[in-house]
């Protein structure tokens, strides 16, 4: 119901109408926030759950268990990279799957520990107490909060400012760093530094201390993994139109062995290690050892660490993690969005990047209550999920259930898993992340993109993976800013020089444009005028408009006209409203040339004069009037 207003003045009427319009917009916004469509966007499970069928349940069950068999050995192995006890890899593997089932928009993505997140945890969240997870859990909470806030504010666009060569170089460098860091596990070495260069040096320095039993175990596992994973793509007998039951079962068995290669290798190596131990050959093979049995307690993270008589306060913990609060959420976002888009494109559906951010953020925030370190989408497990025929995110519930059952029941059996086998699992997984095929592609298409790739790659290996990505991001941002500050200018040097602008003219580029105009003015060849072609200028800011005024003043001082052509309506309106003295505008470059010829060219013997010269006024009076022509 509309209110009645007393018409006691125009200002009151306008204020009342503006107030009414504002109220209507607020009410419409609130109504839109509480619609069924909005609820479905924020809880995507409401979209697919009403259509869920028994067939979908069967497919999701198989996919979920298959991914679970993959994440069990990977979780134990990735915890080593994060420098945490092995059970924390499994603590990180189930809560994210449950949360993503309700909030995620991709049917393929599986959330959990990844190699890069584990490496970042080791880099930024190391507690002064060996094996203490406090720093990592706090990082998980803050990582989730940052990602959730980015999702609410629709800041997923930040990913677009990191170029593909930078992401590719960082991923490859991280894979090499992780893989070489696991060589010590294959060789049975200890006390090897984490950073890449020292890791390489001390690994070779201590190679004489190699444990032969671990070496044989590790190399055997790598070779076995290599061949077993090839079984995923075997299509034996597909030329048979009506395969029998035995052939179908054989195909499925071979595929399952290939898909669950990690689990097969880890179980087999554990059986071998147990057999060796039973023969009184204790200590020959380095074992994982005792793991804490049972599910982690559901509790809020601690914000202090006690080590001896010293207590690390919340402020000290936050100061220690530092820039990790920005880098880890950003990398989690990059990894998840890249994986989600890749599999959505492959399987012909769409994801919502903003909702993905919210889902991953909530997954991390909830995971911190079960002692998890930061999680995100896993490429290898997502590929397994997709190949297993997953239909909905509900598959994550079965993965989570298998992990929780394993923590509750199978933990004592993990004692016999050889560390060399876990190192083999990691090496086999991360080496697939090294993309060397991009080099010839960049060489053929855009050689300049090789420079940020090599800079990021070398920086990541030399100064550290956590700082290498900062160098890469900085390079990407500087490249963008340089393009804005130094726009491509095409200058046609005819009797009347024409400067063609390639894109929008904003404040970083104004000074560069003035420099180019000055070079023309100071050249030996005298020009009657300069034409500035603004056909491709879609926007200008106030600094650019002030730059136009400065250009006009400078050219006038040198007795040269500057004409602006081809401005779009919005750009021209902004410039005209500024009321720049001496502004001359024509619709086309040809029109500008005609205008110059009609106005009369300066005589060859005419030279610039100083402002205090009495003839300057006369020369100015003889010049044609300056107008804006449309």
Legacy VTK file of the C-alpha trace (Angstrom):
# vtk DataFile Version 3.0
C-alpha trace
ASCII
DATASET POLYDATA
POINTS 630 float
0.000 0.000 0.000
1.492 3.348 -1.113
1.865 6.165 1.375
0.312 9.582 0.712
2.679 12.526 0.412
1.999 16.230 0.919
3.092 18.225 -2.099
4.827 20.957 -0.140
7.783 21.275 -2.471
9.534 19.623 -5.411
12.452 18.511 -3.259
10.148 16.745 -0.798
8.316 14.948 -3.591
11.553 13.755 -5.208
12.948 12.619 -1.842
9.767 10.691 -1.082
9.801 8.982 -4.469
13.479 8.047 -4.105
12.762 6.638 -0.636
9.847 4.632 -2.024
11.942 3.295 -4.915
14.745 2.283 -2.525
12.265 0.417 -0.293
10.849 -1.419 -3.300
14.316 -2.526 -4.425
15.180 -3.787 -0.942
11.907 -5.744 -0.736
12.475 -7.259 -4.196
16.035 -8.284 -3.240
14.842 -9.901 0.004
12.074 -11.741 -1.864
14.618 -13.074 -4.383
16.841 -14.327 -1.558
14.084 -16.602 -0.261
12.830 -18.192 -3.469
12.944 -21.893 -4.299
15.427 -21.258 -7.131
17.798 -19.418 -4.799
17.565 -22.239 -2.254
18.386 -24.784 -4.970
21.416 -22.737 -6.033
22.727 -22.619 -2.475
21.853 -26.278 -1.760
22.417 -28.088 -5.080
21.424 -31.402 -3.473
17.804 -30.205 -3.767
18.210 -30.228 -7.558
19.314 -33.835 -8.055
17.943 -35.624 -4.968
14.238 -35.618 -6.049
15.281 -37.357 -9.287
17.581 -39.857 -7.563
17.017 -43.462 -8.699
18.083 -46.955 -7.704
20.360 -47.053 -10.752
22.081 -43.833 -9.581
22.528 -45.383 -6.140
24.201 -48.450 -7.641
26.606 -46.347 -9.753
27.434 -43.981 -6.882
28.027 -46.900 -4.516
30.571 -48.511 -6.873
32.277 -45.168 -7.604
32.362 -44.177 -3.939
33.972 -47.435 -2.813
36.455 -47.315 -5.691
37.529 -43.792 -4.728
37.696 -44.930 -1.101
40.170 -47.666 -2.028
42.263 -44.963 -3.714
42.118 -42.392 -0.924
43.109 -44.804 1.867
46.712 -45.321 0.707
46.916 -41.766 -0.680
45.761 -40.267 2.613
48.399 -42.161 4.562
51.040 -41.119 2.044
50.045 -37.445 1.765
50.207 -37.046 5.549
53.927 -37.779 5.206
54.266 -34.814 2.831
52.393 -32.619 5.320
54.779 -33.844 8.037
51.952 -35.149 10.182
51.250 -38.624 11.595
49.672 -40.884 8.905
46.190 -40.935 10.469
45.758 -37.221 9.768
45.666 -37.992 6.054
42.594 -40.132 6.721
41.089 -37.530 9.089
41.231 -35.165 6.094
39.524 -37.601 3.736
35.912 -37.909 4.881
34.293 -34.676 6.171
34.913 -32.779 2.922
33.154 -35.525 0.948
30.068 -35.275 3.170
29.841 -31.478 2.977
30.420 -31.405 -0.783
27.543 -33.846 -1.294
25.153 -31.109 -0.088
26.817 -27.983 -1.492
28.836 -29.028 -4.581
27.771 -28.598 -8.201
30.114 -31.163 -9.803
29.191 -34.838 -9.835
32.799 -35.890 -10.380
34.907 -33.931 -7.865
36.076 -35.689 -4.720
37.291 -33.528 -1.829
40.169 -34.562 0.383
43.937 -34.343 0.908
46.035 -33.593 -2.171
49.750 -33.489 -2.858
49.893 -29.707 -3.252
47.769 -28.980 -0.162
49.978 -31.372 1.813
53.108 -29.613 0.591
51.643 -26.193 1.467
50.738 -27.463 4.940
54.334 -28.556 5.480
55.556 -25.174 4.225
53.307 -22.899 6.291
51.848 -24.857 9.208
54.668 -26.656 10.971
54.239 -26.757 14.751
57.301 -26.474 16.997
56.154 -29.784 18.513
56.937 -32.715 16.209
53.750 -34.300 14.851
51.468 -31.696 16.449
48.564 -30.754 14.102
47.501 -27.486 15.783
49.007 -25.172 13.171
47.604 -27.276 10.307
44.100 -27.360 11.812
44.074 -23.588 12.325
45.225 -23.168 8.724
42.299 -25.383 7.642
39.796 -23.224 9.520
41.133 -19.932 8.159
41.536 -21.375 4.674
37.863 -22.364 4.698
36.792 -18.972 6.048
38.716 -17.117 3.314
37.324 -19.368 0.572
33.778 -19.053 1.913
34.089 -15.252 2.047
35.452 -15.218 -1.508
32.446 -17.258 -2.605
29.963 -14.946 -0.870
31.647 -11.901 -2.469
31.866 -13.666 -5.861
35.661 -13.299 -5.985
36.349 -16.478 -7.931
37.354 -14.165 -10.778
40.732 -13.783 -9.019
41.754 -17.085 -10.603
41.538 -15.411 -14.016
44.492 -13.178 -13.105
46.868 -16.164 -12.922
47.974 -17.219 -16.396
47.920 -20.840 -17.509
51.733 -21.071 -17.991
52.210 -19.896 -14.378
49.775 -22.487 -12.998
51.311 -25.174 -15.193
54.865 -24.313 -14.106
53.924 -24.252 -10.422
52.136 -27.600 -10.660
55.083 -29.226 -12.450
57.599 -27.785 -9.961
55.463 -28.943 -7.035
55.235 -32.435 -8.535
59.023 -32.641 -8.972
59.603 -31.301 -5.446
57.192 -33.825 -3.940
58.473 -36.746 -6.011
62.133 -36.128 -5.226
61.220 -35.596 -1.578
59.958 -39.186 -1.536
63.164 -40.654 -2.913
64.407 -40.809 0.669
61.507 -43.147 1.453
62.473 -45.416 -1.429
66.103 -45.453 -0.258
65.265 -45.731 3.433
67.105 -42.505 4.334
66.285 -40.136 7.196
66.997 -36.535 8.252
66.694 -35.153 4.707
65.725 -31.409 4.478
62.431 -30.419 2.874
63.497 -27.636 0.492
64.351 -28.904 -2.974
68.014 -27.975 -3.400
69.070 -29.214 0.045
66.918 -32.304 -0.446
68.770 -33.130 -3.669
72.172 -32.464 -2.110
71.683 -34.497 1.076
69.930 -37.358 -0.739
72.992 -37.868 -2.918
75.322 -37.227 0.021
73.677 -40.013 2.039
73.055 -42.433 -0.819
75.664 -44.754 0.666
73.324 -45.316 3.645
70.609 -46.812 1.403
68.519 -49.584 2.954
68.554 -52.331 0.303
65.316 -53.869 1.583
63.484 -50.531 1.264
65.017 -49.941 -2.169
63.801 -53.303 -3.490
60.367 -52.757 -1.971
60.056 -49.209 -3.353
61.204 -50.009 -6.886
58.975 -53.100 -7.003
55.957 -51.019 -5.989
56.701 -48.340 -8.613
56.989 -50.947 -11.385
53.844 -52.729 -10.209
51.888 -49.467 -10.077
53.041 -48.572 -13.580
51.662 -51.790 -15.076
48.517 -52.078 -12.946
47.327 -48.577 -13.815
47.498 -49.516 -17.499
44.680 -51.994 -16.864
42.196 -49.100 -16.533
42.236 -48.513 -20.286
42.394 -52.128 -21.473
39.571 -52.924 -23.901
40.198 -56.614 -24.522
37.428 -58.328 -26.412
35.436 -55.224 -27.319
35.113 -56.499 -30.873
32.833 -59.267 -29.571
29.213 -58.140 -29.977
27.718 -60.401 -27.297
30.363 -61.147 -24.633
29.620 -63.927 -22.222
29.312 -63.678 -18.453
32.909 -64.831 -17.897
34.213 -62.209 -20.313
32.183 -59.430 -18.624
33.386 -60.491 -15.183
36.998 -60.652 -16.410
36.780 -57.171 -17.911
35.328 -55.777 -14.704
37.946 -57.504 -12.589
40.813 -56.172 -14.723
39.356 -52.654 -14.630
38.898 -52.844 -10.852
42.512 -53.984 -10.367
43.737 -51.077 -12.477
41.516 -48.530 -10.741
42.428 -49.741 -7.260
46.128 -50.138 -8.096
47.236 -48.083 -5.087
45.255 -50.239 -2.681
46.454 -53.466 -4.356
50.103 -52.421 -4.100
49.843 -51.194 -0.508
48.020 -54.348 0.677
50.473 -56.602 -1.178
53.507 -54.781 0.221
52.022 -54.934 3.736
51.584 -58.716 3.397
55.196 -59.056 2.264
56.415 -56.888 5.150
54.373 -58.904 7.649
55.892 -62.120 6.254
59.398 -60.681 6.601
58.697 -59.619 10.186
57.382 -63.090 11.010
60.789 -64.550 10.065
62.500 -62.574 12.854
63.918 -60.076 10.351
62.803 -57.097 12.370
63.738 -53.651 11.130
64.796 -54.780 7.668
61.879 -52.953 6.038
60.926 -49.514 7.395
57.250 -49.717 8.415
54.589 -47.082 8.981
54.212 -48.226 12.582
51.386 -47.687 15.043
48.504 -45.407 14.079
45.980 -43.992 16.493
42.853 -46.096 16.154
39.339 -44.716 15.927
37.637 -41.609 14.616
39.016 -38.215 15.650
37.019 -36.341 18.315
34.670 -33.687 16.956
35.952 -30.515 18.611
36.963 -26.943 17.885
40.668 -26.415 17.128
43.064 -25.318 19.831
44.597 -21.890 19.390
47.726 -22.473 21.447
50.549 -25.011 21.575
52.487 -26.051 24.667
56.041 -27.252 24.127
58.079 -27.653 27.269
57.778 -24.538 29.390
56.913 -22.383 26.354
53.414 -21.715 24.998
52.769 -20.508 21.463
49.862 -18.060 21.610
47.246 -17.430 18.922
49.115 -14.351 17.728
52.363 -16.281 17.386
50.631 -19.069 15.448
48.985 -16.600 13.061
52.272 -14.748 12.611
54.069 -18.018 11.861
51.555 -19.078 9.202
51.554 -15.549 7.771
51.135 -15.380 4.015
49.926 -18.990 4.036
46.472 -17.666 4.927
46.345 -16.152 1.426
48.356 -18.630 -0.660
46.756 -21.881 0.561
43.105 -20.796 -0.028
44.063 -19.434 -3.453
45.788 -22.660 -4.495
42.869 -24.702 -3.183
40.550 -22.552 -5.268
42.719 -22.880 -8.401
42.981 -26.653 -8.036
39.262 -27.228 -7.425
37.943 -24.890 -10.136
40.393 -26.195 -12.741
39.448 -29.821 -12.008
35.726 -29.049 -11.876
35.735 -27.226 -15.217
37.825 -29.908 -16.910
35.505 -32.771 -15.955
32.356 -30.721 -16.483
33.509 -30.016 -20.041
34.446 -33.662 -20.540
31.081 -34.974 -19.280
28.926 -32.202 -20.774
27.508 -30.321 -17.784
28.062 -26.990 -16.050
29.421 -26.075 -12.628
28.881 -22.883 -10.655
32.347 -21.535 -9.688
30.901 -19.276 -6.972
29.030 -22.171 -5.370
32.145 -24.341 -5.676
34.044 -21.773 -3.622
31.349 -21.814 -0.963
31.302 -25.627 -0.929
35.078 -25.951 -0.547
35.134 -23.196 2.077
32.469 -24.889 4.204
34.197 -28.260 3.673
37.427 -26.870 5.116
35.688 -25.108 8.006
33.857 -28.297 8.964
36.937 -30.476 8.413
38.920 -28.526 11.008
36.562 -29.943 13.670
37.804 -33.466 12.846
41.532 -32.575 12.930
41.951 -32.218 9.166
44.562 -30.215 7.340
43.442 -28.149 4.258
41.585 -30.076 1.556
40.456 -29.410 -2.001
39.532 -31.321 -5.147
41.871 -34.171 -6.098
42.609 -34.666 -9.803
43.601 -38.346 -9.571
40.625 -39.368 -7.423
38.241 -37.236 -9.494
39.450 -39.088 -12.584
38.818 -42.418 -10.831
35.379 -41.192 -9.775
34.477 -40.199 -13.334
35.804 -43.452 -14.850
33.800 -45.431 -12.287
30.536 -44.066 -13.694
29.555 -41.718 -10.859
26.135 -40.090 -11.266
25.829 -37.612 -8.377
27.904 -36.146 -5.512
26.310 -38.781 -3.256
29.246 -41.047 -4.113
31.245 -38.989 -1.614
29.091 -40.374 1.205
30.228 -43.920 0.425
33.864 -42.789 0.216
33.526 -41.086 3.601
31.881 -44.170 5.104
34.707 -46.447 3.927
37.357 -44.107 5.370
35.569 -43.903 8.744
35.135 -47.691 8.914
38.835 -48.115 8.120
39.807 -45.696 10.901
37.611 -47.548 13.354
38.458 -51.144 12.367
41.500 -51.465 10.073
43.964 -49.083 11.733
45.980 -51.839 13.476
46.644 -53.462 10.092
48.229 -50.250 8.781
51.196 -50.947 11.054
52.757 -53.247 8.437
52.517 -50.856 5.475
56.096 -50.131 4.302
57.055 -46.474 4.039
58.707 -47.279 0.705
55.312 -48.400 -0.642
53.690 -45.114 0.410
56.552 -43.208 -1.235
55.971 -45.214 -4.408
52.258 -44.314 -4.324
53.107 -40.603 -4.033
55.728 -40.664 -6.792
53.389 -42.541 -9.113
50.587 -40.045 -8.467
52.470 -36.738 -8.710
54.669 -37.472 -11.733
51.503 -37.376 -13.842
51.226 -33.687 -12.892
54.438 -32.792 -14.760
53.274 -31.365 -18.086
56.261 -31.268 -20.440
54.044 -31.317 -23.543
53.202 -27.644 -23.084
56.722 -26.563 -24.088
56.488 -27.312 -27.856
52.945 -25.894 -27.915
54.071 -22.579 -26.442
57.095 -22.520 -28.747
54.799 -22.835 -31.781
52.031 -20.497 -30.644
53.357 -17.871 -28.191
57.059 -17.966 -27.357
56.811 -15.090 -24.857
54.677 -17.285 -22.567
57.706 -19.522 -22.066
59.293 -16.741 -20.006
56.744 -16.717 -17.115
56.673 -20.519 -17.259
60.445 -20.817 -16.751
60.577 -17.991 -14.191
57.857 -19.630 -12.067
59.311 -23.113 -12.475
62.865 -22.156 -11.543
61.732 -19.886 -8.678
59.613 -22.684 -7.225
62.560 -25.069 -7.195
65.244 -22.608 -6.082
63.597 -20.320 -3.506
60.769 -22.618 -2.432
57.447 -23.789 -3.791
55.476 -21.396 -1.553
57.360 -18.367 -2.885
57.543 -19.609 -6.462
53.788 -19.270 -6.849
54.007 -15.701 -5.506
56.630 -14.915 -8.139
54.359 -16.396 -10.810
51.291 -14.482 -9.635
53.370 -11.300 -9.458
54.572 -11.883 -12.988
50.981 -12.357 -14.219
49.815 -9.150 -12.539
52.804 -7.141 -13.805
52.168 -8.434 -17.329
48.561 -7.251 -17.170
49.529 -3.876 -15.732
52.260 -3.408 -18.338
49.725 -4.008 -21.112
47.509 -1.320 -19.561
50.377 1.113 -19.063
51.867 0.516 -22.513
48.933 -0.013 -24.875
49.657 -0.948 -28.438
49.807 2.229 -30.521
49.867 2.100 -34.312
51.163 5.342 -35.800
50.622 6.089 -39.491
53.198 8.671 -40.568
51.530 10.496 -43.440
51.372 14.260 -43.951
49.078 14.172 -40.921
50.204 11.531 -38.346
47.401 9.248 -37.138
47.742 7.480 -33.772
45.480 4.411 -33.494
44.676 3.309 -29.912
44.125 -0.433 -29.484
41.884 -0.476 -26.369
40.550 1.510 -23.411
42.631 4.446 -22.257
43.009 4.490 -18.478
45.347 6.294 -16.119
48.438 4.027 -16.447
48.547 4.621 -20.230
48.022 8.388 -20.403
51.634 9.285 -19.730
52.801 6.848 -22.412
50.434 8.430 -24.952
51.749 11.892 -24.054
55.321 10.640 -24.600
54.453 9.373 -28.070
52.802 12.664 -29.009
55.814 14.587 -27.687
58.153 12.495 -29.851
56.103 13.459 -32.907
56.150 17.130 -31.926
59.925 17.096 -31.409
60.692 15.207 -34.612
62.473 16.936 -37.466
59.425 16.663 -39.676
56.983 19.471 -38.949
53.352 18.374 -38.898
50.234 20.546 -39.292
48.157 18.381 -36.917
47.939 15.049 -35.121
44.899 12.761 -35.355
44.076 10.472 -32.414
41.915 7.539 -33.576
39.758 6.415 -30.621
37.652 3.867 -32.527
38.727 1.010 -30.228
38.552 3.014 -27.001
35.618 1.647 -25.025
36.155 3.572 -21.817
38.169 6.426 -20.296
38.673 7.553 -16.712
39.101 11.064 -15.328
42.898 10.838 -15.537
42.607 10.087 -19.257
40.316 13.076 -19.740
42.850 15.264 -17.959
45.481 13.731 -20.224
43.459 14.854 -23.253
43.455 18.387 -21.867
47.211 18.203 -21.349
47.745 16.925 -24.911
45.695 19.781 -26.334
47.659 22.311 -24.300
51.021 20.842 -25.339
50.171 20.636 -29.040
48.704 24.133 -29.032
51.878 25.431 -27.452
53.723 23.947 -30.440
51.157 25.421 -32.872
49.822 21.993 -33.822
46.202 20.933 -33.717
45.220 17.568 -32.246
41.972 16.049 -33.482
40.055 13.195 -31.802
38.108 10.788 -34.021
35.856 7.749 -33.754
34.844 8.121 -30.107
31.940 6.007 -28.942
28.936 7.779 -27.529
29.641 7.169 -23.845
33.299 8.170 -24.211
32.445 11.314 -26.175
29.816 12.309 -23.613
32.356 12.030 -20.780
34.894 14.165 -22.643
32.351 16.807 -23.682
31.038 17.128 -20.125
34.590 17.943 -19.020
34.438 21.086 -21.259
38.071 20.871 -22.367
39.164 24.102 -24.115
40.218 23.553 -27.728
38.753 20.046 -28.020
38.250 19.125 -31.708
36.300 15.999 -32.653
35.293 14.339 -35.930
33.530 11.074 -36.576
36.194 9.541 -38.857
39.878 9.807 -39.620
39.108 10.887 -43.187
36.882 13.615 -41.817
39.732 14.809 -39.612
42.084 14.968 -42.588
39.534 17.023 -44.547
39.149 19.361 -41.574
42.920 19.835 -41.379
43.101 20.648 -45.088
40.168 23.083 -44.862
41.719 24.836 -41.879
44.881 25.427 -43.880
48.278 23.937 -43.203
51.015 25.807 -41.458
53.669 27.296 -43.684
56.950 25.429 -43.851
58.834 28.461 -42.625
56.564 28.981 -39.618
58.353 28.173 -36.360
57.084 27.940 -32.784
57.394 31.146 -30.804
57.561 31.842 -27.110
54.418 32.906 -25.293
55.868 36.332 -24.459
56.632 37.005 -28.156
54.285 39.781 -29.406
53.682 37.857 -32.631
52.280 34.825 -30.813
48.930 36.479 -30.251
48.692 37.356 -33.928
49.460 33.778 -34.962
46.842 32.447 -32.557
44.256 34.874 -33.893
44.956 33.740 -37.474
44.327 30.088 -36.581
40.858 28.653 -37.360
38.441 28.433 -34.419
38.458 25.126 -32.487
35.144 23.304 -32.454
33.737 19.864 -31.845
32.353 18.405 -35.058
29.877 15.533 -34.914
LINES 1 631
630 0 1 2 3 4 5 6 7 8 9 10 11 12 13 14 15 16 17 18 19 20 21 22 23 24 25 26 27 28 29 30 31 32 33 34 35 36 37 38 39 40 41 42 43 44 45 46 47 48 49 50 51 52 53 54 55 56 57 58 59 60 61 62 63 64 65 66 67 68 69 70 71 72 73 74 75 76 77 78 79 80 81 82 83 84 85 86 87 88 89 90 91 92 93 94 95 96 97 98 99 100 101 102 103 104 105 106 107 108 109 110 111 112 113 114 115 116 117 118 119 120 121 122 123 124 125 126 127 128 129 130 131 132 133 134 135 136 137 138 139 140 141 142 143 144 145 146 147 148 149 150 151 152 153 154 155 156 157 158 159 160 161 162 163 164 165 166 167 168 169 170 171 172 173 174 175 176 177 178 179 180 181 182 183 184 185 186 187 188 189 190 191 192 193 194 195 196 197 198 199 200 201 202 203 204 205 206 207 208 209 210 211 212 213 214 215 216 217 218 219 220 221 222 223 224 225 226 227 228 229 230 231 232 233 234 235 236 237 238 239 240 241 242 243 244 245 246 247 248 249 250 251 252 253 254 255 256 257 258 259 260 261 262 263 264 265 266 267 268 269 270 271 272 273 274 275 276 277 278 279 280 281 282 283 284 285 286 287 288 289 290 291 292 293 294 295 296 297 298 299 300 301 302 303 304 305 306 307 308 309 310 311 312 313 314 315 316 317 318 319 320 321 322 323 324 325 326 327 328 329 330 331 332 333 334 335 336 337 338 339 340 341 342 343 344 345 346 347 348 349 350 351 352 353 354 355 356 357 358 359 360 361 362 363 364 365 366 367 368 369 370 371 372 373 374 375 376 377 378 379 380 381 382 383 384 385 386 387 388 389 390 391 392 393 394 395 396 397 398 399 400 401 402 403 404 405 406 407 408 409 410 411 412 413 414 415 416 417 418 419 420 421 422 423 424 425 426 427 428 429 430 431 432 433 434 435 436 437 438 439 440 441 442 443 444 445 446 447 448 449 450 451 452 453 454 455 456 457 458 459 460 461 462 463 464 465 466 467 468 469 470 471 472 473 474 475 476 477 478 479 480 481 482 483 484 485 486 487 488 489 490 491 492 493 494 495 496 497 498 499 500 501 502 503 504 505 506 507 508 509 510 511 512 513 514 515 516 517 518 519 520 521 522 523 524 525 526 527 528 529 530 531 532 533 534 535 536 537 538 539 540 541 542 543 544 545 546 547 548 549 550 551 552 553 554 555 556 557 558 559 560 561 562 563 564 565 566 567 568 569 570 571 572 573 574 575 576 577 578 579 580 581 582 583 584 585 586 587 588 589 590 591 592 593 594 595 596 597 598 599 600 601 602 603 604 605 606 607 608 609 610 611 612 613 614 615 616 617 618 619 620 621 622 623 624 625 626 627 628 629
